[in-house]
Amino acid sequence: MTRDELLAHCLGKPGAWPDEPWEGDVVAKVGPKIFAFVGTGTVGVKCAPSREAADEWLHRYPEDASAMAYIGRSGWNTLRLGGAIPDDEVLEAVDESYRWVVSKLPKKDRPAQ
């Protein structure tokens, strides 16, 4: 999967929009919140509500998954594209991150489904 394909998947979600909060770093947001950090060869996503639950990814894919700097304690991981993690699992992780983030938005900021 290419970065463009991943970004297209992210932006295909209801209410999703691209942002570049830091020069050269593209993120996908829903409402005011980020649900995917789209890097070159990686994606950062919320994998679980807690660090302990998100560690499942690190155990399954020790070479291709890592806790994100600064926000990893909140269940965010970086997943490497093109490695041992199948593309469909990466896309499922993006979908789950989107669901987690939307579920925490105030009702007024949630997209129509």
SULMOPE-V909293 format. One line per field, one symbol per residue. phi: phi as a letter, one per 30 degrees, with the letter a starting at -180 (. if undefined). psi: psi as a letter, one per 30 degrees, with the letter a starting at -180 (. if undefined). burial: I if it has 24 or more other ideal C-beta (glycine too) atoms within 12 Angstrom, else O. A space follows every 50 residues. Layout:
phi = ???
psi = ???
burial = ???
This chain:
phi = .cdddddddedddeidbdbbdbeiccbccbhccdcacccdibbcbdcadb dddddeddddbddbbbdddicedcjcbccddicdddeddddddddddedd dddcddedcdddc
psi = kleeeeeeeeffkkgklllifkkfjklklkbgkkfkjjajglkkljflfl eeeffeeeeeiffgklkkkegefggklkkkkgbfjkeeeeeeeeeeeeee eeffkkeffklk.
burial = IOOOOIIOIIIOIOIIOIIOOOOOOIIIIIIOIIIIIIOOOIIIIIIIOO OOOIOOIIOOIOOIIIIIOOOIOIIIIIIIIOOOIOOOIIIOIIIIIIII IIOOOOOOOOOOO
